[in-house]
Amino acid sequence: MASMKIGAALVVGLLAVAGCTTTGFKGGQSGTATGISLGTAAGSAADSGNGKVASTIISAMGGGLVGGTIGAGLDDGERRKALEAEYRALEYTQSGQPVLWQGNQQGRSGQVVAAQPYRVGSQDCRQYTQTVYINGQSRAARGTACRNPDGSWTPLT
């Protein structure tokens, strides 16, 4: 009887600790943060109600990794898709899970993979890699971004 009580207490304790993580990131590749849906139509006319807020959060990333040399050769729409993928990877995905994006032109695509989140002071931060593929050639860049209280992410320079 005593061993059952100890076992039950151990299970309850483990369940309580299992709910504790370093951050509150959701698993999966889509979801809602601060009421903003950032699926494939993020920031588009189809997302008119939340589009302005989504655009604000995306623009807070200041071009992200794709705004650098790896984004050369992409059009504005493709850079936007790549930047949205950076946000989804940082905000929603588990460590090591790629977020894929497809360009407007054939042969242009990419993926973003974020590492395990960690805390710096009161902010959640993640390292991540953006890889861009243009006609079979790949370019990759690595960076770190930290989450702001409003849900946006700021890349560290």
N, C-alpha and C positions, 0 to 999 in steps of 0.2 A: 504494500500500500504506500509506504513512504517513497519507494523507488518510482512509483507512478506519479506521485506529486512532484518529485524532483524532475522527472522526464517531462511532465506537462509544463512546469515552470521554465525548463530549458527551452522547450519549443516556443513558448510565448516570448521569452527573452530574445531568442534568435529571430523570430518574426518582427519584433519591435526594432531590433538592430538592422535587419534587412531593409527596412523602410528608410533608413538613414543613408544618404549619399552625399557626395561632395557638392552636387548641384541638383537642380530639379529638372534636368533635361528629360524630355519624353523620348521613348524609343520610336523607331519607325521613321519614315521619310516625309510625312506630312502631318499637319496638325494646326493648331491655332494658338498664337501667342498674342496676348493683349487684344483678343477679338479680331485679329487680322489673319485671314486665310491667305497663305502664300503658296497655293498650288500652281498648276501650270498657267493659270490665267492671272497670276499675281500682277497687279499694277496695270492690267489691261482694261479696255473699255467694259469687258464682261464683269469686271470687279469694281464697278463704278462707285459703290458705296464705301468700300474699304481701300480703293485704289490709291487715293491721296495719302492715306496713312501708310499703306504698304510702300508707296514710292518714297515717303519720308524715311522710313526705316531702311530701305535699300540704299537710298542716296547717302545716308549717314555712314555707310561703309566706304565712302570716298573712292569708289572705283575698285576697291578690293584688290586681290591679286591679279585679276584679269585686266585691271586698268594699267598694268605695267607692260613690259615688253612681250609677255606671252599672249596678250590680247591683240597684238599688232596683226592686221590682216582680217580681223573679225569686224563685221558691221555693227552698228549700234544695237540692233535687236539681239544679235548673238552675244554681245558683251552683257546686255541686260539679262539674258537667260543664264549666262555663266555667273553673274553676280547673284541672281536669285538662288542658284544652286549653292553658292558659297553660304548664303544666309541659311538655307534649309539644312545644310550640313552642320553648320555651327549651332543652330537652334534646336534641331529635332533628331538628328541621327546618332546612333550609337557609335562608339569609337571603331574606326576601321571600315565602316559601311560606306560605300561610294554613293554619291548623289550624281546621277547622270543628267546631262543636258544635250539636246540636239540642235545644231545650227540651222539657219534658214537655207543654206546652200549644202548640196551634197558634199560629203567628205569633211564636214566641219562639225565637231562635237567636243565633248569634254566630260570630265568628272572631277568631283571634289571629295576629298576624304579628310575628315576631322579626327584628331586624336582625342584621347581621354580628357575631359574637362578638369580643370584645377582652379583653385582660388588664389587670387592675389588681392590681399586686403578684403574688401567687401565685394569684389567683382569676380564673376566666373570668366575664365579664359580658356581658349583652346588653340592648339597649333593645328594647322591644316595645310593641305596641298591641293592646288588646282592644276590639273593637266589638261591642256588644249591639244586637240588633234586637228590638223589641217592637211588634207590630202595625204594621209599616211605619216606625216611628220608630227612628232609630239614635242611639246614644250611644257615644262613644269616649273612651278614656283611654289615656295613654301612661305608661310607667314604665321603670325599669331594675332588673334583678335580677342578683345574682352567685351563682355556684355554690359550694356548700360542699363540703368534702372527703367528706362522707357521701352526696353526690349530690343533696341538697336545694338549693333555690334560695331566696335571701332577697331580697325586694324592698327597694330602697333608698328611704328616705323623705326 
